[in-house]
Structures are given as structure tokens and as C-alpha cells.
């Protein structure tokens, strides 16, 4: 790796948006080291390798933008439907206590939604409250920058090879390892078998349409209408989905210990 030129990418997005999946694939394609951190102060910036893909969930600030530029990082942002992000957080928080470290606890933690369901009052309060607002604000804050490399989670799921090939064009670099080979080795099914905290769950999108009845989906979407607009998503909930169906759908996919 030391014989290759410098390449630093920083994936900065909402949590549960495919950050780790993308990080692992980019690291393999371009032969880069990997680093995930909760806080910029946790990073030994002066000791970072020349080729690195960094993953962090953090607000955009002038100081961080300047630091990343000084360190030669290009920012990568992932967009994922906010309602899917919240559903994924609801599931993941049961298995990973370090979600409390996201944004250093900005807006609260996930304690109130442990062992809850998508239609529970606790989840609805969380999803329309300050913690969800803080976590969902990260991708929109970075998305609008002209020099940001943009990726959509839905496109990665539909055709990761195509999305990463288009990303290659944005980056302007030739892959070191074939994209098709890397994608095959980093399927969600394969990564799931290597995870100890259910990090890789469904690997799908639009799950929220099967888990949130229309009034609940619309209430949550209204609380984050600016996020949906900025990332160009809509709340096209299924008006025929009943509460019983939604509960059954959740019970069918919620991993039990």
C-alpha cells in the first residue's frame, strides 16, 4: 500500500445509511486503510496513513471542513430515506450500546426505544424528537457542498457495481481491484455472517412502507420535512397498510436474541 499514491476519503453521513458497507467496499477497491470514529477529537490526525477511508457521523462545521481539507480528504456523503434510517436505528440500538456515542449524545440517546416497535408511542416520540432530528441532519448538512461525492443507499442496493462505477468517475481514479469482485465479496448476506452486533440487517430499502401505517409515517415525515426535501425523498406511505399487518411485518424481520 505504501507504494501507491495518497488517497483519503471521509464518509460523513447519517448513521444506518450504509456507511460501513460503503467504507469496506471503497477500502477494498482502492486498497485503503479503514478507520471509524465517533468524534473528530478521537482521531490522531497527524498519524493517519496516506491512503485511508474514514467514517464518522458528525455535523458540518467550518473547523471540520478546514481540517479535512488540510488533511487531504474528499468528503463522501450517503443519502438514505430518513424513515428507513429511523427504522434501522430502532433495530440496531438493541444490539449496539455505542449508538449513545453518535454525535456525542446530541439530542439524547436510544434508551427510550430499546425493545420497542415501529408503532409504539416511544418510537414515534423518538422519531419526531430532538435525537432523531440531530442524527438525520448530518447527511443534509454535507450533501449541498459542491465538492462532495454523493452516493444513494438505494442505488447501492439496486446495483452496487453501477453505483460504484459512477463513483469512480466522480473520483477520477482507476480501481486497483475489480469493482465486480469487491461487490461480490461484500454482499450484505456475507457481511451479516461476520457481524457480532447485527450491524448488517436487511440490506433493503423502503422497509418503512411495510412497517409504518400512513398516519404514523406522515407524522414522522412532517417532523423532518426539510431533510426529505434536501435529500429529495417523499413520504409515499401505503394507505392500505393496517396496524396488524405492520406489526406482523415487524415481527417477521426483527432479530430476536
C-alpha positions as CSV (number, residue, x, y, z in Angstrom):
1,X,0.0,0.0,0.0
2,X,2.9,2.3,0.7
3,X,3.9,2.4,-3.0
4,X,0.5,3.8,-4.0
5,X,-0.3,7.5,-4.1
6,X,-2.1,9.3,-1.4
7,X,-5.9,9.0,-1.3
8,X,-8.1,10.0,1.6
9,X,-11.9,9.8,1.7
10,X,-14.1,10.7,4.6
11,X,-17.6,9.2,4.7
12,X,-19.7,11.6,6.7
13,X,-23.4,10.7,6.8
14,X,-26.4,9.9,8.9
15,X,-25.9,6.7,10.8
16,X,-27.5,3.5,9.5
17,X,-27.2,4.7,5.9
18,X,-24.8,2.1,4.6
19,X,-21.7,3.9,5.8
20,X,-19.8,0.8,6.9
21,X,-20.8,-1.2,3.8
22,X,-19.6,1.6,1.5
23,X,-16.4,2.1,3.6
24,X,-15.4,-1.6,3.3
25,X,-16.0,-1.7,-0.4
26,X,-14.1,1.5,-1.1
27,X,-11.2,0.4,1.0
28,X,-11.0,-2.9,-0.9
29,X,-11.4,-1.3,-4.4
30,X,-8.7,1.3,-3.8
31,X,-6.5,-0.5,-1.3
32,X,-7.0,1.9,1.6
33,X,-6.9,1.5,5.3
34,X,-10.1,1.9,7.3
35,X,-11.0,4.0,10.4
36,X,-14.3,4.6,12.1
37,X,-14.6,7.2,14.8
38,X,-17.4,8.8,16.9
39,X,-15.8,12.2,17.4
40,X,-13.2,14.2,15.5
41,X,-11.1,14.5,18.7
42,X,-10.8,10.7,18.8
43,X,-8.7,10.8,15.6
44,X,-4.9,11.2,15.7
45,X,-4.9,13.3,12.5
46,X,-1.1,13.6,12.3
47,X,-0.7,9.9,12.3
48,X,-3.2,8.9,9.6
49,X,-2.0,6.7,6.7
50,X,-1.7,8.3,3.3
51,X,-4.5,6.0,1.9
52,X,-7.5,6.0,4.2
53,X,-11.2,5.8,4.2
54,X,-12.6,7.5,7.4
55,X,-16.1,7.0,8.6
56,X,-17.7,9.4,11.1
57,X,-21.1,10.8,11.9
58,X,-20.5,14.5,12.6
59,X,-22.1,17.9,12.0
60,X,-20.5,20.1,9.3
61,X,-18.6,23.0,10.7
62,X,-16.0,25.4,9.3
63,X,-13.4,23.9,11.6
64,X,-14.0,20.3,10.4
65,X,-14.2,21.4,6.8
66,X,-10.9,23.1,7.1
67,X,-9.3,20.2,8.9
68,X,-10.4,17.7,6.3
69,X,-9.1,19.9,3.5
70,X,-5.7,20.3,5.3
71,X,-5.5,16.6,5.7
72,X,-6.3,16.0,2.0
73,X,-9.7,14.3,2.5
74,X,-12.5,14.3,0.0
75,X,-15.9,14.0,1.6
76,X,-18.3,11.3,0.7
77,X,-22.0,11.6,1.7
78,X,-24.6,8.9,1.6
79,X,-28.3,9.6,1.3
80,X,-30.9,7.2,2.6
81,X,-34.6,7.7,3.1
82,X,-34.9,9.2,6.6
83,X,-37.8,6.8,7.6
84,X,-35.6,3.8,6.7
85,X,-32.8,5.3,8.7
86,X,-35.0,5.6,11.8
87,X,-36.3,2.0,11.4
88,X,-32.8,0.7,11.1
89,X,-31.8,2.7,14.3
90,X,-34.8,1.2,16.1
91,X,-33.5,-2.3,15.3
92,X,-29.7,-1.7,15.7
93,X,-29.9,0.1,19.1
94,X,-31.0,-3.2,20.7
95,X,-27.6,-4.7,19.9
96,X,-25.2,-1.8,20.0
97,X,-25.0,0.4,23.1
98,X,-22.4,2.6,21.5
99,X,-25.2,4.3,19.5
100,X,-25.2,6.6,22.5
101,X,-21.9,8.0,21.3
102,X,-23.3,9.1,18.0
103,X,-22.9,12.9,17.9
104,X,-21.7,12.6,21.5
105,X,-25.3,12.2,22.6
106,X,-26.7,15.3,20.8
107,X,-30.4,15.3,21.4
108,X,-30.4,12.3,23.7
109,X,-29.8,8.6,23.3
110,X,-31.7,5.5,22.0
111,X,-32.6,4.2,25.5
112,X,-36.2,5.0,25.1
113,X,-36.7,2.8,22.1
114,X,-34.9,-0.4,23.2
115,X,-37.2,-3.4,22.6
116,X,-39.9,-1.1,21.1
117,X,-41.7,-1.5,17.8
118,X,-42.2,1.0,14.9
119,X,-45.7,1.8,16.0
120,X,-45.0,2.2,19.7
121,X,-45.5,5.6,21.3
122,X,-41.9,5.5,22.4
123,X,-40.6,5.1,18.9
124,X,-42.9,7.7,17.5
125,X,-41.8,10.2,20.2
126,X,-38.2,9.4,19.4
127,X,-38.7,9.6,15.7
128,X,-40.3,13.1,15.9
129,X,-38.0,14.4,18.6
130,X,-34.6,16.1,19.0
131,X,-32.4,13.0,18.9
132,X,-33.8,11.9,15.5
133,X,-33.6,15.4,14.2
134,X,-29.9,15.6,15.2
135,X,-29.0,12.3,13.6
136,X,-30.9,12.9,10.4
137,X,-29.3,16.4,10.0
138,X,-25.8,15.1,9.1
139,X,-26.2,14.0,5.5
140,X,-28.2,17.1,4.5
141,X,-25.6,19.4,6.0
142,X,-22.8,17.8,3.9
143,X,-25.0,17.0,0.8
144,X,-25.1,20.5,-0.6
145,X,-21.4,21.1,-0.9
146,X,-20.2,21.2,-4.5
147,X,-17.1,19.2,-3.9
148,X,-18.9,16.4,-2.1
149,X,-19.0,12.9,-3.6
150,X,-22.6,11.7,-3.4
151,X,-24.0,8.2,-3.1
152,X,-27.5,7.0,-2.6
153,X,-28.1,3.9,-0.5
154,X,-31.0,2.8,-2.7
155,X,-28.7,2.8,-5.7
156,X,-26.1,0.8,-3.9
157,X,-28.8,-1.8,-3.0
158,X,-30.2,-1.9,-6.6
159,X,-26.8,-2.1,-8.4
160,X,-23.7,-1.6,-6.3
161,X,-21.4,-2.2,-9.3
162,X,-23.1,0.5,-11.3
163,X,-23.2,3.0,-8.4
164,X,-19.5,2.4,-7.5
165,X,-18.6,2.7,-11.2
166,X,-20.2,6.1,-11.3
167,X,-18.5,6.9,-8.1
168,X,-15.2,6.0,-9.8
169,X,-16.0,8.6,-12.5
170,X,-16.6,11.3,-9.8
171,X,-13.3,10.3,-8.1
172,X,-11.4,10.2,-11.3
173,X,-9.3,7.2,-10.3
174,X,-8.8,3.7,-11.7
175,X,-9.8,1.0,-9.3
176,X,-7.0,-1.2,-8.1
177,X,-9.3,-4.2,-7.6
178,X,-12.2,-5.0,-9.9
179,X,-15.4,-3.5,-8.6
180,X,-17.5,-6.6,-9.5
181,X,-15.2,-8.8,-7.5
182,X,-15.3,-6.5,-4.5
183,X,-19.0,-6.2,-4.5
184,X,-19.4,-10.0,-4.6
185,X,-17.1,-10.3,-1.6
186,X,-19.0,-7.6,0.3
187,X,-22.6,-8.7,-0.1
188,X,-24.9,-7.9,2.8
189,X,-25.6,-11.6,3.3
190,X,-21.9,-12.4,3.6
191,X,-21.1,-9.4,5.9
192,X,-24.0,-10.4,8.1
193,X,-22.3,-13.7,9.0
194,X,-19.2,-11.8,10.2
195,X,-21.1,-9.3,12.3
196,X,-21.5,-9.7,16.1
197,X,-23.9,-6.9,16.7
198,X,-26.5,-7.4,13.9
199,X,-24.8,-4.4,12.1
200,X,-25.8,-5.7,8.7
201,X,-29.6,-6.4,8.9
202,X,-31.9,-6.3,5.9
203,X,-29.8,-4.6,3.3
204,X,-33.0,-3.3,1.7
205,X,-34.8,0.0,1.2
206,X,-38.4,1.2,1.6
207,X,-38.9,-1.1,4.6
208,X,-40.7,1.7,6.3
209,X,-43.6,1.3,3.9
210,X,-44.3,-2.1,5.4
211,X,-43.8,-1.1,9.0
212,X,-45.3,2.3,9.4
213,X,-49.0,2.9,8.8
214,X,-49.7,6.0,6.8
215,X,-50.7,8.4,9.7
216,X,-47.6,7.5,11.6
217,X,-45.3,7.7,8.6
218,X,-46.8,11.1,7.7
219,X,-46.3,12.4,11.3
220,X,-42.7,11.4,11.3
221,X,-42.0,12.8,7.8
222,X,-43.6,16.1,8.8
223,X,-41.1,16.4,11.6
224,X,-38.3,16.0,9.1
225,X,-39.8,17.7,6.0
226,X,-36.6,19.8,5.4
227,X,-34.4,16.7,5.5
228,X,-36.7,14.8,3.0
229,X,-36.7,17.9,0.7
230,X,-33.0,18.4,0.9
231,X,-32.2,14.8,0.0
232,X,-35.1,14.6,-2.5
233,X,-37.3,12.0,-0.8
234,X,-41.0,11.8,-0.3
235,X,-43.3,10.1,2.1
236,X,-45.4,8.0,-0.2
237,X,-46.8,5.7,2.6
238,X,-49.1,2.8,1.8
239,X,-52.6,3.9,2.7
240,X,-53.9,0.2,2.7
241,X,-51.4,-1.0,5.3
242,X,-53.2,-1.9,8.6
243,X,-51.7,-1.8,12.1
244,X,-52.0,-5.6,12.4
245,X,-50.1,-6.1,9.1
246,X,-47.4,-3.6,10.1
247,X,-46.9,-5.4,13.4
248,X,-46.7,-8.8,11.7
249,X,-44.2,-7.4,9.2
250,X,-42.0,-6.2,12.0
251,X,-42.2,-9.4,14.0
252,X,-41.1,-11.3,10.8
253,X,-37.9,-9.4,10.5
254,X,-36.9,-8.2,14.0
255,X,-34.0,-10.4,15.1
256,X,-34.6,-11.9,18.5
257,X,-31.8,-12.8,20.9
